[in-house]
Amino acid sequence: MKQYKFILSGGGTGGHIYPAIAIANELKSRFPDAEFLFVGAKDKMEMQKVPQAGYKIIGLWIAGLQRRLTFDNTLFPVKLISSLLKSRTIISKFKPDVVIGTGGFASGPLLQMAGLAGVPTVIQEQNSYPGITNKLLSKKANKICVAYENLERFFPKEKMILTGNPVRQDLIDIASKREKALQHFNLDPAKKTLLVLGGSLGARKINELIAKEILLFSAHNTQVIWQCGKLYYDQYKRFEENENIQVHAFIDRMDLVYAAADVIISRAGASSVSELCIVGKPVIFIPSPNVAEDHQTKNAQAVVDKNGAFLIKESELDSQFSLVFESVLNDEAKQKMLSENIKKLAMPEATRQIVDEIVKLIDRK
């Protein structure tokens, strides 16, 4: 049996990195003798997270264009040419059977050079509104695995497969972990638990909101597990003096924290939305407005349109948050309705389906 070789690229945020790792793990389970190589952007979080998952990674000197005029922007053409040349070298040396891109700065030059070298490429597009890089790459990609319907206006229809986003498999059955979760986080089962997620780096506006609303949570006798992000931990850890507040820079056991939660406040990155659909708990989305094409708002809106969650814009937090929070926390019928509707949007077999498409490309060679 041929020993297959796969290159994967996804980085910049956990939303690009973890899908790539999930795909690699599924490929590894089917092809134990396969060789894997990740390509990321130097100085980005994938350079730590990928080796922690047991895979080798090479970094490219690449970064995105800033929205304002900066010195880094003047270096962009140099970085791009450097990354294209290094990608060509990586591909010619490693000789992959397939190259898979899950988004992030490095996937652009890598997939571009793979296409020019005649290597089959797969794009995994997580968002309901694709970025410019994937739109450009889609012209030469062999397969485009998408998580949302109605993306024909961005991608060639004949290349698209609706698969959903890869998610952690330990989230599939969190209901059975409720008791263990309450013990793990030392929670009172008689109290409601609010889980606050701002992403691995944190979300300034969400953190400011939670700090401001501590009295509201206390008034409702609510426990709070607050993942504030590593950039903000030193600023907010003092709130742990309140016995009902736990502050975390990062949470390793996401399966347990989801199992413990009664209500969740979250950003609306594509991977987070996909996970929350599987988790099936009542969610209040607070999308980041500082992302390309405002795609977090579009991701969240796709769930809200199916009556599966609430959405509050950052600009409306002062006027809307307490009203929405109280209406969800105090209305069990509403919680049940939100849970049932968001679960209907779950695609738990996404990783397997994406790998099925990759295998078809190998078989065709």
MARNU-972373 format. One record per residue: x, y, z of N, C-alpha, C in turn. Coordinates in steps of 0.1 Angstrom, whole numbers, plus 5000, padded with zeros to 4 digits. Example, Ala and Ser with C-alpha at 12.3 -4.5 7.8 and 13.67 -1.06 7.14 Angstrom:
BEGIN
513249435078512349555078513249675078512849785071513749895071512950005079
//
This chain:
BEGIN
500849885000500050005000500950125000500550224992501350344990501350425003502550485007502550575018502250715014501050765018500550895014501251005022501251125015501851245021500851355021500651425032499651535032500351655038500051765032500451895037499151975041499152025053497952105058498452245062497552335060497852475064496652545069496752585082495652665088496252735100496052865101496652925113496153065115496753135125496453265129495553265141494453185140493553165152493253025153492652985165492252855168491252805158490452895152489352865143489952805130491152835127491852785115492652665118493252665130494252565134493552425138492552435146491952315151491252235141490552295131490052215120491052145112492252205110493352145103493852025111493952035124494451925132493451815132492151845133491051745133491051665120491351735108491451665095492651575095493751625100494951545101494751415109494151435121493851315130493051215123491951255116491151165109491851095097492651165090493551105079494451005085495051045097496050955104495350825108494050835113493350715117493150615105492950675093492750595082494050545075495050625076496350595069497450615080497550515089498550525100499950545095500350505083501750515078501950645071500950725069501050855062502050955068502551035060503451145065502651275064502851355075502151485076503151595078502751715072503551835074502551945074502752035084501952155085502752275080502152375074502752495070501952615076502652695084501952805091502652935089502253035096502953165096503853185108505053225106506053245117505453335127505653305140505253385151503753385154503053295147501553285150501353155158500153145164499953045174500052905169499952885156500052745151501452685153502452775154503852725156503952655169503052685179503052615192501952495192500752535187499652445188499852315180500352325168500552205159501552105165502752155169503652055175503051995188502252065196501652015208500651895204500151905192499251795187499951685180501351695180502151585175502551595160502451715154502751725140503951825138504651795127505751885123505152005116505752125118505352245111506452335107506352395095507352485089506652625088507352725092506752865092507152945080506153015074506453105063506553255069507253335062507353475066506253555059505053545065503853605059502953665069502253765065501253835074500253895065499053925070498053995063498254145061497554205052497654345050496854415061497454515067496754595078495754695071494754735078493754825073494254965072495354995080495855125079497355115074497855235070499255235064500255205075500955105074501955065084503255025076504355015084505654965078505454825074504654745081504454605078503854585064502954685061502254685048503254705036504254785039505254805028506054675026506154595036506954465035506054355029504754375027503854265023504354205010504654284999505054214987506354134988507254174997508454094999508153965006507253975017506853865024506153765015505253815006504453724998505453654988506353724982507253654972508153554980508653584992509353495000508553365003507253385007506453275010506053184998505853244987505653174975506853084971507953144972509253064968509452954978509252984991509452875001508452765000507152804997506152704995506452614983507052674972507452594961508452494965509452534973510552444977509952334986509052374995508452275005507752164996506952204987506152114979507052024970508052074964508951994956509751894964510051934976510851844985509951734991508751774996507951685004507051594995506751644983505951574973504651524978503751614983502451564988501551514978500651424983499551374974498451474973498151544984497151644985497551754995497151874992497451995001496052045005495952065018494652105024494852235031493952335028494052465034492752495042492952535055491752565063491752715067492552795059492452945062493652985070493853125070495053175076496053225065496953305069497853375060498653275052499153165058500053075051499452995040498152975042497452885032497352935018497353075017497353135004498453094995499753134998500853104990501052954988500752874999500952734998500052664988498752694989497852634979498052684965498452814964498752864951499852794944500952764951502052694945501752544943500952484952500552344950499752334937498852424935498052424922498952434910499852524911500752544899501652414897501952344908502752224907501852094903500552114901499752004897499351914909499451964921499151884933497651914936496751814938495351834942495251924954494352014955494152094966492752094971492552104984491252114991491152235000490152314998489852425007488752385017488952415029487952395039487552535044486352585039485952725042484952715054485352785065484552775077483452875078483552985071482653095073481453105063480453175067479353195058479653305048480753375050481153475040482653465039483153405028484553375026485453495024486653485029487653585027488153585013488953695009489353714995490353604991491153555001492153454997491553324992490553274999489853154995489053174982488553294980487853324967488753304956489953364957490953354947491453204945491753134956492252994955491152904949489952934951488852844947488852814932489452914924489452894909490252774905491352734913492152624909491952504919491252524930491152414939490252304933490552174938489852064933488552044940488552074953487352054962487252174972486052214974485852324984484752264994485152245006484252185017483752305025482452335024481852445031480952415042480752505051479952485063478652555063478352635052477152705051476552685037475252695036474652685023474652815016474352815003474252934994475553014993476652934990477953004988478253004973477252974964477552964950477953094944477653204951478053334945479553364948480153284956481553294959482453194952481953074951482752954947482052884935482852814927482252734916481352624922480152614918479152524924479552384923480152344912480452204909481652154918482352244925483452204934483052194948481952254952481552264966480852144971481152114984480452004991480152065005478852055009478452095022478751995032479752025041480151925050480051975065480052105067480152155080481552175084481852225096483152245101483652135110484952095109485451995119485352045133484951955142484851995156485451885165485751915177486251815187485251705189485651585187484751475188484251445202485051505212484551485226483351575230482851655220481751735223480451665219480551545212479351485207478351445218478851395229477851355240478251425253477951555254478351615267477351605278476151565274475051545284475451445295476151345291476651235300477751285310478351405307479451445314479151555324477851585326477351695334477851685349477751575355478151555369479651575370480351505361481851525362482251665360481551735351481951875348481651965360480551945367480352025379481352005390481851875391482951845401484251915396484551895383485851945378485952095380484852175378484952315380484452365394484152265402483752295416482552385417481552345410480352425408479152375417478252465421477152435429476052395419475552265420474552215410473152285412472952355423471752425426471652565419472852605414472852735408473052725393472552825385472752835371474152875368474752825357476152855353476152925340476853035339477053115327478453095322478653055310479953035304480253155295481353215296481753335288482953295280482853305266483953265258484353385249485653425249486053535241487153495231487353365229488353315220489653305227490653235221491953205228492753325232492653435225493353555228492553645237491153635237490253715245489553815236488553875242487753975235487554095245488154205241488154325250486654365254485854385244484454425247483654335256483854205253483154105262483654105276484954115277485554125291485054245298485054365291484554485298483054465302482254405294480854375297480754295309481454185310481354095321481754165334482854235334483254315346482154415350481554475341480454575344479254515349478954385345477654325349477754225361478854225368479054135379477854135389477354255392476254265401474954205396474754215383473654145376473653995378474853935376475053795378474753755392475353835402475153805416473653815420472953915414471553935417470653805413471153735403470453615398471153495403472053505413472653395419473353295409473953355399474553285388476053265389476553145387477953115387478453155373479753205372480253245359481653185357481753105346483053065342483453155330484453235333484853345324486253315317486253285305487453265297487753395291488753465297488953605293490053615283490853515281491953515271493253555278494353505272495653525279496153665279495653745270496053885269495453965281494353915286493553995296493553935310494153815312494053745324494553825336495653885335496153965347495254085350494554135341493654245343492354205351491954085348490654045353490653935364491853875367491853765376491353805390491453935394490953985407489553955409488753935399487353915401487053775407488053695408487853565414487753575429487853695435487653715449486153685452485253705441483853665442483753515441483153455450483153305451482353245439481453325432480753275421481353305407482553355407483253395395484553315394484753245383486053185379486553245367487853295367488453355356489553265350489553235337490553155331491153225319492453205318493053255305492753165294492653035296492452935286491752825293490852755286490252635291490652515283491252415289491652295282490452195280489652175290488552075289487252145284487252175271486052235266484852145266485052015266483851925267483251945281484051955291483451965305482852105307483452205302482952335305481652355297481552305285480252305278479152225286479552115291478652025299478152095311478952185317478552245330477652365327477752425315477052555312475552535311474852635315473352655313473152755302473852865302473752965292475253005287475453035275476753065269476753195262477753275265478053405258479353375250479253405237480353365228480553465216481753475212482053535198481453435188481453475175480853395165481753355154483053315158483953255148483353125143483653085131482952975125483152845133484352815138484452695146483652695158483652815165482852825177481352805174480852865164479452845160479152695157480052625150479852485147479852405160480752435169480852365182479552385190479052505190477852545198476652475193476552455180475452385174475352235179476552175180476652035185476352035200476852135208476652145222475152155226474452245218473052255219472552335232473352425237472952505248472452645244471652715252471252855248472452945247472553015236473653105233473253245230474053335236474053475232475353515224475253535211476353565203476653715204477953755206478353895206479553895195479153905182480253895172481254005172482453965169483554075167483254155154483154285155483054365143484354395136485454345142486754375137487354265128486554195121487054085112486654115098487354045089487054065074485654045071485054135063483754125058482654105069483054145081482054125093481553985093482353885090481853745088481253685101481753735113481153675125479653705127479353835123477953865124477053785114477653755103476953675093476853525098477853475104477853345110476753325121476753425130475753425140474253445135474153525125472853555119472253435113473053345107472553225101471953135112472353145124471753065135470553135140470653265142469553355147468353335138468553335125467453325115466653195116467253095123466552965125466052965140466053075147465553085161466452995170467752995167468652905175469552975184469453115185470353185194469953335194470553415203470353555203471653625198471553735192472753815187472653955193473654005199473754145203475054205197474854315190476054385185476754455196478054465195478854535205478354675208477854745197477354875199476054885207475354775208474054765215474154695229475354665233475454595246474854665258475154795259474654875270473154875271472454885260471054885260470354755260470954645255470354525252470754405261471954405267472454285273471654235285471354325294470654275306469254225303468554285293467254245289467354105283468254085274468353955267468853845277469853875285470353775295469253735304468553825310467453785319466353705313466053745300464953675293465353525290466653505288467053365285467153285299467853355308468153285321466853245328465853325328464653305336463453235328463753195316462653135308463052995303462652895310463052755306462452715293461352755290460752725277461552785265462052905268462852975258464252895256464752855268466052775267465852655259464752585262464452455255464352475240463652585236463452615222464752655215465652735222466952765216467752645214467752555224468652435224468152345213466852325211466352235201466752285187466552415185466752475172468252485168469152515177470552525174471052385171470552285178471052145175470652095161469552145156469152105142470152145132471052245135472052295126473352225127473452135136474752065139475051965128476351965125476951865115478051785121477751695129478751625137479751535129479351505116480151415108481051495098481251625101482051705091483451655088484151625099485551575097485651455088484751355091484751235083484351265068483451355066483051385052484051455044484751545051485851625045486951525041487351435050488351335046487951235035486651205035486051125024486451195010486251325010486451404998487951404994488851405004490251405002490651264997490051165002490451024998490051004983488851064979488451054965489551114956490151224960491151284952492451194951492751124962493851034961493550914952492350864953491950744945491950784930491750914927491650954913493050964906494050974915495451004910495950874902
//
